[in-house]
Amino acid sequence: MIKIKGNQKRNIEMDLVPLINIVFLLLIFFMLTSSSISGILQAKLPEAHSASKVPGKNIVIKISRAGLLELNGEDVGLDEIQNLVEQVLAETKAKAVEIHGDKNIQFKLFSRIIKQVRAAGFEDFIFATDKPQ
């Protein structure tokens, strides 16, 4: 008797290594590019009818509505502000501190930050505002 080979099912295996390599490359790419973005805190600034831009290199402190802080784009804690501002002052010779504070932050938090920045050696402050719509 003759056996005729019919459609035999082949075991098809997908090679997942190239797919995994691409996923890891994308992951690394996004991790590296996201670290270069300057700050992620969003603050709704208070509105002002008159304002002017101040030239020069300044230290930037962002305060979110939830009370989270960023110093020059890096997350910091409230207790670290004074030491970090002193370090930045020694490294950059900045002239002033720009405060980008949400319009709904608590004044108590704002006051504590001002006290710590003054203790670090700054007396000049710039308060960031938006133009009214």
Protein Blocks (a to p, Z undefined) as FASTA:
>chain_A
ZZddddddddddddfklmmmmmmmmmmmmmmmmmmpgcjbdcdddddfbdcddedjdddd
dddfkopaceehiacdfklmmmmmmmmmmmnopabdcddddfkbcfklmmmmmmmmmmno
pabdcddddddZZ
